[in-house]
């Protein structure tokens, strides 16, 4: 399932991060973006975020890795707070894929 339009719109500010070292402002921006995505009811898979980053030609690999780490951490933290959340089982695998 591709990223929703709302999620893509929220990810747009990440394009402006082009330093080789991420400062606290950029780190806060990344964290806030992923919190907003999850709190808005949208969801994402890390692979989708990775593909989105791969399509950005100017992004530094170090920054891309940091964005992925924050995305993964925020998703794990969100999922831990919502243990009864229904899993997307649209393929019928029982959530094993």
N, C-alpha and C positions, 0 to 999 in steps of 0.2 A: 504494500500500500504506500503510495508516494506521500510526501509531506503535503499537508494542507496549505491552501493559500494564506491562511492566517499565520501558520507557522513560518512559511517562507517570508512573510512580511516582517515577522518578529526577528528573523535571522538576518535581515538586511544590514543592521548596524555592525554586524561582525565583519563585513567587507572592509570597514574603515580601519580595522586593526592591522597595522602593517609594520609594527616595530619588531625588532629581533628579541627584545626582552619585554615581557608583559608586566606592566606595573599594576598597582592595586586598583586604579581606576578601570583599566581594561578587564582585569580579573572580575571586578564587581559587575561590570557590564555583561560579561559572558554568563556569570552566575544568574543575574537578574533575568536575562533573556530566557534561559532554560526554565527558571521558576515560573515565569509568565506563561510559557508554552504549556507546561503541565497544569498549572492552576486554572488555565482557561478551558480545560477539558480536552485539549489536544494531546496526542501522544506521538512518540517518535521511536524509531529503532535506531540504534547507534550506526548501523549500516547505512541508513538513509542520510544521517548527518554526515557520515564519511563521504558518501557519494556527492552530497551537496558541496562539501569542501573541495573534493577533487575537481569539480566543475569550475572552481574559482582559480584562475591561473596565477594571480598575483599573491596568493597567500603563502606565507612562510611555513615550511613544514613543522617548525617548532611551535608556532602559533596554532596550526591545525591540530597538532597532538594535544596541546593544552585545551583547546575547545572540545575535543573529543573526550578528554578526561573529565572535564567539568560536566559535559552532557551526560556521561555515564554515571557520575557521582550523583547528580541531581535526580536522575531517573531512579537510581537505586534508593535514594533517600525518600523520594516521593512514593515509590512502591512499598517501602517498608512502613510508611505511615498509613497506607491504604491496603491492608492485607486481604480484605474481602472484595477488592475490585474484580470485576468480571474480566476474565481474559478473553481476548479476541480469538475465537475459534472458528473463523470463517472457512478455514480449509478442512476442518473436521479431524484434525490430528490430536485434539485434546490438549493443545498448547505445547506440543513437543517439538515443533519445527522452529 
